[in-house]
Amino acid sequence: MKFKNWFLLILLFLFTGINAQIKNPVKFKFTVNDLGNNQYEAVLNATLESGWHIYSRDIPEDTGIPTEYIVSGKNIELIGKFQEVGKKHEEFSEAFGGKIIFYSNSAGFKQKFKLKDGTKPGEVIAEITYQTCDDRVCLAPNTLEFTQKITPKGVAEDAVAPTEAIKDTVKTTETVVENPIKSEVAVTETSKLDPKQLKIASIDFKKPLTDCGNKAVTASENYWMYLFLGFIGGLIALLTPCVFPMIPLTVSFFTKGSQNKAKGKRDALIYGFFILMIFVLLSVPFHLIDGIAGNIFNEISTSVWLNVVFFIIFIFFAGSFFGYYDISLPSSIANKSSKAEEAGGIIGIFFMALTLVIVSFSCTGPILGSLLGGSLSGSSHIPTLLTLALTGFGLAWAIIFGLLALFPHALQSLPKSGGWMNTVKVVLGFIELALALKFLSKADLVSKTFLIKRELFIGIWIVVGIGLALYLFGLIRFPHDDKKPKISLTRKVLGVLGIGFVIYLIQGLIPADRPKMQLLSGILPPLNVSYFHDEKDGILGMKPEHDFFNAIELAKKENKPILIDFTGYGCENCRKMEEFVWSEPDILPILQNDIVLASLYVDDKEELPEDQKTKIDLGEGQVKRVKTIGDRWSLFQQVNFNNNSQPHYVLITPDGKVINAPVSGYMPKEDFKKFLECGVNFYKKNQ
């Protein structure tokens, strides 16, 4: 079966009607530098739009697509291997279960070479294969060629005949690097579905059969969550023995220690403001560090040894909360701050707030350390997240002190200091133990030792949960607990909740066709780091079709719509969708029972038959190569759906009509569910 002619038609159509949905966040500039002594350097510089990254060649196997840079040509002899230039970033990927290495903003690739015969001209051909991603989508891997003639000094310029492969390419008027691809060449569209062609005439992504209001969701950082978590952490810290007894003393000082009650309340509010300001200022050094070395937090987050250090620190925090020792700043710091309070006025109030922060460090330090650790694991915007978390922490203290100053009678309703405060500390100690394991697990994943399997992680958490429940029921004690503690109703309720959490964890030890415990997604090791994982099980027990036309035939036979899943082996966001969204109990049955799943991998490296391979001359020395199955499905996506990002989901009928608006990128479960139910229900009603 000959495909060359129809494949060229597809490529021609690729240059018609493509608009801004075809993303092109990277621009290349190719130059050849004369180094002298018959040596040259082929340099390809990439400039990326903000938020996008390109993977390094050193990326670990089974993660993203490594960048490959190959230089060849007529009368060319390479010198050494190619070099990457730019600032590398390293980041742990929950989806891949390992460390990824990439470049942001800019990257460069250099290859030295010489002319075999320095008395004759040459032609250099540089080929780059790369993939670009952001926090929400990945684009299909792309391969470009750049050509340039080399004429040595003193040698008459001679036209170097281009290679036969380049002669046969289709000429276009503009370059893919700067603009959307266009052409004045017309293409005759077929009127019916033909498996021999990738352009499906009945597919019109602009005119879906129904409009459910589906749009691709733009992922954004949940900043409010970090502010909220910081606020909760601040409230918890107020309940510890280091802080709680100081609340009535401090508020009473302002409201009763001054003859002017209004001034006392004002000073108390200023005191609360200074507490908030001090906690916010604690985050300033992290912004300065980020400005000096922008990738330092990625390095911290993905460093094996630093994650081990964090594990040890959290264990140390837990021991402090259990009461075996105290963590405190040097007493000299507190003494100097306390002495500065004598200055009086606004300055004196500031140092009162600073003294409170310093002397309460033994209780707040571990909580603040947890906020730091959580921020390091949360995002690439670590300084901002840390500022928000510390703002929430300080805001909780400022609000409590401020409200109690305005309404001092509320002090009478506060519970009295007692053994319950030590209970709060011990509970926090168990939480610190659980969080410590997260850092050890990350070190295990980044180093690819994979010793802490998903089930082992869950088992350790079960032990911690049982220990917490036994403590709350008074069956075990710690140094500062009463010899005969009174088990309050609150402790009993919390103990029951602890047992409930243990029961919830136990289900993770039982093998199942789909992942469980979605509440802990991103905390537990990935699904493939398991004693029960088997690659031949497919995706969540499903075995999708990997050829669109086979999926069409199956859909006709089963009378079901087709979910086209444009995906990639190196697409992190695709794995996140599969693990965190597809596996949901109200999503998975739809995928298993109501649709035919066609997962088309745009980075499949299996080569096409020779009569299907081709090249397109994009102008300005750039050539687009089409030689793999992944190239084929990437073109199929661009031609029919005017999109080149992954994951990208399209619901179509067996006769190739788009049912509802396609969606792209990692999205919340409810958005994906709405997309699925809309298309599936419409199809069923119209059968």
N, C-alpha and C positions, 0 to 999 in steps of 0.2 A: 504494500500500500504506500503510495507516494504522497508525501505531505509537503514537499518543498514549496509548491506553488501557493497552497492555501496558507502556509505559514508566513510567506512573504506578504500576502494580503492582510493577514492579521497585523503584521508589523507596520504596514502602511496605514492601517486604520488607527493604530496606536497614536499616530501623529495628527489625528483629526478630532477636534472637539474636546480635548483634555483641558480642564480648568483647574482652579486652585485646590480641588480635592486631592490631586496628585501632589503629594508633599515632596519637596526637594530641599531639605534643610542643610545640605552640604554643598559647598562650591569648591572646585579644584582649580589650581593653577600649575601648569607644567612648564618647567624651564630646564635647560641644559647648561651647566656651568663649565667653562673651559678652565681646568686646573693647571694647564701647562704640561710639558713633557709628554704629550700625547695621552693625557689622562683627562677624563671628563666626569661629570656628576649629574645624573638624572634626578631632578628634585621635583617632587609632587607635594604641594602644600594644600591642605584642606582647611577651609573655614566653615565652622558650624554655627547654626543659629542657637540662640540661648535656650538651654534646657535639653538640647540634643547631645548625644555622645556617639562616638565610633569606637569599636572594640580594638584593643591591641592585638598584635600577633601572639602575645604571650598569654592570652586568656586560656584558662584550663580547659581540658577536653570536656565535652558534653555540657557546655554552657552556651555562650553566645557564638557568633560567627567571627573567627579571627580575621584580621585584615591581612591580605596577601598582596605583595607588591613584586611584580616580575618584570625585569627589563631584558629585552632581547633585540634583535634586529640584524640588518645586513652590515657586515664588516665590524661587528661588535664583539668584544671579549670582556666579560665581567671581572671586576676586582673585588673579592670578598663578598660578604652578604649585605643585604640592604639594612639600613638603620632607621629606627623610628626617632622622631624629634618632637619634643613637647613635654608637658607636664602630665605624667600618668596619674590616674586616680584608681584607687582600689576600694571595692565595696563588697560586703557580703550579700549574697542573693539568697533570700529564703526560698525562692522558687527553684533555683538550680542547686541549692544546698552546698554552695561553695563560693569562692571569691571570684569576682569578675574584675577585669582590668580594662580601663577605657580612657579615652581622651575627650575633653570638653573644650568648646570654643575654637580650638585649633589643633592641628596635628601636621607633622611633616614626615615624608618618606624619601630616603636618599639611597642611591645605588651608584657606586663608582664603576667606571668601565674605561676601556681604551679601544682604539681602532686597531684591528688586526694588522691592517696595512695603512700606516700613517701617511702614505702618499695618495690615498684614494678617499673619496667621500664615503660617508656611511649614513645609515638611517637607524635611529633608535626608536623602539616601540616599548612603551611602558604600559603595563596592564595592572590595574588595581581591582581587587574584589573586597567588598566591605559591606557592613550593615550598620544602619543608624537607628537608634532607639531614643525615646524619652521615657518619662515616668509612666506613660499610659499605653503607648503603642510602639511597635517596632516596624520598620519598613523592610520590604523584601530585600534580600541580599542583591547587590548590584555589581556588575563587572563593566569597567570602562577601559578603553585603550586610548593612548595618546601617542602621536607620532611626530617626529621632528628630524629634519635632515641635519647632518653634521658635515661641515666642510672645513678641513684643516687649513690653517693659515698657509698661504703660498700655493694652495692647490686651486685650480680653476673649478668653479662650481659646476657640478655635473648633475643633471637630473637623475635622481635615484629612483628607479622603478619601484613603485609600491608593491607589496606582496599581493599575490593573486586573491587572497581572502579579502583584502581591502578593495581591490578592483570591483568585485562583485557586489559591493554593498549598495544600499539605497541611499541616495543623496537627500538631505533635508536642508532647510533654510536657517534653522536656529539651533542653539546648543541646549542640551538638557541642564547644563550647570546653571545658567542664568535665568532661563525662562521655561514655562510650561512647553511641552513638545507640541509643535504645530507642523502642518504641511498643507500644500495646496493640492496634493494628489487626492483624487476622489476614489472611493472604494465602493464597489457594488455589494450591497448587503444581501444575504440570502433570505428567502421568505419563509423558510421552515428550518426546524432543528436538524442539524446534520452533524453527526459525531466526528466527521472529518474536519470540521472547522471549529475554531475557538470563539469566533464571533457568533453569538446566538441572537438571531434577528428578533426573536420574541422577547428578549430581555431588555427592559427599559427601566433602569433604576430611578429615572425621574418621574415615572408614572406607575407607582405601585397600585395594586388592586384595591387596597383600603388604606386609610390614613388613621393610624392610632396615636399620632403625636410622638412617635419614637424618634429620638435623636441620640447621637453618640454622646456619651457623658464625658465631660472633661474632668479628669481627676484633679483634685486639689488637696492640699495638705489640710488636715482637720486641726487648725490652730486652736479652735475653741476647746477641743478635747484636752490639750495640754494645759490650757489655762484652768480648766475645770479640775483636772487631776492635781495640779499644784494647789488649788484652793482646798480640795479634800485633804491633801497631805498637810496643809497648814492647820486645818481644823483638828486633825488627828494629833499633830504635834502639840497643840494646846492642851490636850488631855493627858500629856505625860507628866511625871513627877517633877521634871525640870522647869516646866512652864506654868502648869495649872495653879500651883500655890501662889505664884507671883501676880496673877490677874487681880484678885481683890486688893492685894497690898498696893500695887501700882495705881490702880484706879482710885483707891481711897486717898492715896497721896495727893493726887491732883484735885479731887473733889472736896476733900476735907482739910488738906494742908494749906489751903489758901483762903484768906479772908474774903477775897472776891470770887464768888462761886462761878460767875461767868468766865472769868479769866482762867480758873482751874479747869473748866470744861474745854475751853479753847486750847490750853496747853496739852490736855489729854489727847485732843484730836491731832494736834501737831506731832505729839509723840507717836501716835498711830501712823501718821504720814511718814515720819522718819523711819519707822520700822519697815514700811513698804519700800521706801527708797533704798534702804540698805540691802534688802534682798534683791532688788532689781540691779543694784550696782555690782552684786556678786557675779552677774552674768557678763559684765563689760569685758573682762579679760578674754573671754571666749570669742567675742567679736573681734578683738584685736589680733588674737592668734589666727582667726579665720582669714583676716585681711593679709596677714604676713604669709601664711601657708594654707591656701584654700583647701588642700586635700588632707590636712592633718587629721580631721575628724573621721574621714573615711579610713585612713590608716589605723586610727585608734579602734574604730568599730570592727575592722577586719583583721587586726593583728592577733595572732594566736597567743603570744605571750602577754599582751595587755589584757586580753579577755581572761586569761588565767589569773592575772593580777586582780582584776575586778572580782573574779570568783573568790579569791582569798580574802579580799577586802570585805565582801558581803558576808562571808562566814565570820569574819572578825566583828562586823556590825552586829550579827545575830548573837554572838557571845556576850556583847555588851548589853544588848536588850534583855538577855536571859539573866543578867545580873552578876556575871562572873568577874567583870571588871568594868571600869568607866572609861569612856573616851572623852577627853577634854582638851581644850587649848591650853597653852602655858598660862599659869596663874598671873604671870607678869603682865600679859596682855589685858586681862580683865582688870587688874589693879590700876594700870595706866588709864584705861577708859573710865573707870569709876572715879578716879581722881579728877579727871577732866570735867566731870559733872559739876564741880564746884564753880565753874565759870559762870553758871547761871544763865538765865534768859534762853534764847533759841539754841545757842551753842550747848548749853547744859542739857537741854532736853534731847538734843541729838545724841550726846554721849550717854544719856540714860538709855536710849533705844539701842545704841551700839553695845552697851554693857549687857542688856537683856539677851541680845543675839549671841554674844560671846559665852555667857555663863550657861545658856541653855543648849550649848553645842553638843553636850553628851547625849541629849535626846534627839535634837534636830539634825545632827550630823549624818546619822545613818539614813534618815528620811530624805535629806537633801542629796545624799549620795545615790539613793535610788532614783531620784528625779534626773540626776546627771546620767546615770546608766541607761535609764529609759529613753532619754533624749538621744544619746549616742546610737541607740538601736533603732530610732524611729524614722530618721529622714536625713537627707543631705542638707537640710536647713537647720542644723543643730544649734547654732547660737541663738537663732530666733526662737526655736522651740524651748530652749533652756530659759530664755528671758521670760517667755510666757508662763512657764511652769513656776519660776521663782516669783513672778508677779502675782500669780494666783496664791502662792504660799504666803507671801507678805500681805496680800489683800485680806486673807482670812484673819490674820492677826490684827491688822489695822481696823477692820470692821468690828471685831469683838471688843477691842479696847475702846474704840470710838463710841460704839453703842452703849457700852456699860458706863462710860463717862457721861454721856447725855442722859442716861436713865440709871442712876446709881442704885435705885431700889431693886433693880434686877439682880444685883449681887446676892441678895438674900435667897434667890431661887436657885443659885448654883449649888451643885452637890458639894459636900464637904470633902476635903482631901482624905485619902485613905488607901487601903490596899487595892482598890479597883484600878488606881493609876498604874500600879505595877503589873496588873493583869493586862492593861493596854500595851505596856512595853513588851511583855513576853509574847503576846499575840503578834506584835510587829517582828519579834525575833524569828518566829516561824515563817512569816512572810519573807523575811530577808533570806532565810535558808532556801526557800523555793526559788526566789529570784536569782540567787547565786548559781543555781544549776543551769539557768539560761545562759550565763556567760561561759560556763564550762562546756556546754553543748555547742555554743557558737565556735569556740576554739577547736573543738573536735571536728566540726563540719568544715571549717576553713582549712584545717590541716589535712582533711580527707582521711583521717584515721577511722572515722565512723564507728567508734567504740560505744558511744552513747546512742543506742538505737531508740526509736520512738517509744517502744514498749518499756525499755529500761528507764527512760526519762519519766514516763507515766508512773512506773512502779516506785521510783524514788519520791515523787510527789505524793503518792498514796501513803507512803510511810510518814512523810511530813504531816499530811492531813490527819492521819490517825494519832500522831503525837500531839497535834493541836487539840483534837477532840478530847483525848485523855486528860490533857492539862485543864481544859475548860470544865471538865467534870470533876476535877480535883483529885484525879488518880495519880498524877505526878506533880512534883513541886520543884521550884527553883530557889536560889539562895535568898531572895528578898520576899518570898511568899510567907504568909502566916502559917504557923505550924498546923493550925486547924482552920483553913480558909472557909469562909461562908460562900456556898455556891448559890449565887443569886439567880433570879429568873433569866436575867440577860445572859449570864454565862451558859445556862442550860440551853437557851435558844440558839446561841452561837455554836455551842457544841453540836446540837442537832444539825445545824447548817453545815458544820464541818463534816459530819458523817455523810450528809447528802452530797457534798462535793466529792468525797471519797468514792461514793457509789457512782457518781457521774464519771470519775476517772477510770473506774474498773472496766467500763465498756470499751475503753481504748485498748485493752489487753486482748480483746476477743477479735480474731480475724473476721473481716467483713469485705463485701464487694465494693463498698464505698467508704470514704473516710468518715470518722465520727468526731465529736467534740469540736465543732466549728467555733465555739466560743474561745478556743485556745489556738486558733489558726495563727501562724506567725510566731507562736511561742514554742510549740512543740517542734521537734525535728521534722523535716519534710517527709512526705508519705513514702518516698523511695528509700529512706534510711530506716528500714524496718526488718524484723526477722521474717515477715510474711510476704514481702514484696516479690512479685514475679512479673517481669516485663511482658511475658506472653499473655497476661490477663487483659491486655489492651488498656483502654481508658475507662476507669470506673465500671469495669465489667462489660463495656461495649467494645465492638470491633468496627470502627467506622470504615467507610469506603475511602480510598485515597485516589480514586479516579472519578471525575465528575460524571463522565458518560456512563460508567458502571452504576453510579448512584441514580442516574436518570432511569435506567432500565429497572432497577430494584424498586424505585418509587412508583413506577407504572404498575409493576406487579403487585405491590402491597397497597397501592392507592393512598400514599402518604405524601405530604410535602417534604421538600429537601431542605435541610439546614446546611448551607455551605459555610464551612469554618475555614477561613483563610488563616493559616497558622504557620508556625515554623519550629523546627527543632531547637533553634537558638532563641526563641521568643519567650522572654521571662514573663511578660504580661499574659501570654497565652497559658502558661503553666499555672499562674495565679488564678485565672478564670476557671480552669479545669478543677483545681483543688479547692478553691474557696467559694465558688459560685455554682458550677455544674453539680457539685456533690451535695448541694442542699437538698433536703428531703422533698421539697415542693418543686424542685427543678429537675432532678434526675429522672423521675418517672416520665416526664414529658419527653426528655431526650431518648429514653429507652423504648417508649411505647408509641409515641405519636409522630415521630419524624424519621426520615432516613438521614443519617449523619454523613456528610462528605467532608472529611478533613483534608484540605489541599495544602501541602507543605511547599511554601515558596522558596525554601532553602534546601530542597532535596538535591543532593549532589550527583545523583545517578545521571549519567550522560544520555542524551537523546541519540537516536540513530543518526548516522552521518547525513542522510538526506533531509533531516529536520534541523540541523544546525545552520546557523547563519549569523551575519553581522549587519549592523546598521551604522552607517557613517553619520555621526551627529554634527559634523562640522567642527572647525577649529581644532582639528587633530584628535578628536575624540570618537571612539568607536564603541558601540554597545554590542556585546557578544551574547548570543542566545545558544546555549549548548547543553543545558541540563533540564531535567523535569521541573526543578524549582523555577527556572527561567520561564518555562511554559505556563505554569500556573500563576506566576506573577503577572505575565502578560494577559492571561485570561481575566484576572481580577481587574487590571487597569482598563482593558478594552471594554468589558461588559459593565463594570460597576464604578469606573472613574475613581478608583481608590487604590492606594498602594501600601496601606498600613495593616498591621496585624496586632491583635486579633481583629478580624472583620467578619461580621455575621450577616448572612442573607438568607431569607426564607423564600423559596420559589416553588411553584407548582411543577408537577412532572413534565408539563409541556413548556417549561422555561419562562413562566411569567412571575415577576417579582410580586409577592403578596403584600408586604408592608415595608416601611422605610428601613433599610439596613442600619445596623449599629456597629460602632467601632470602639476598641480599647477596653481596658479593664473598667468595670462598672459595678455599682451595687447590685445585689441580688434582685431587689424589687424591680429595677429597671430592666434587667435581662428577662425576668419572669413576665413582665408586661409585654415585652417584645415577642416572646415565645407564644404566650396565650393568645395574643391578638391574631398572629398569623395562623396558628393551628385552629383556633375556633372559627375564623373566617373560612378556612379551607373546608372544614367539616360541614359548615352550614351550606356551602355551595356545591356539595356533591350530590 
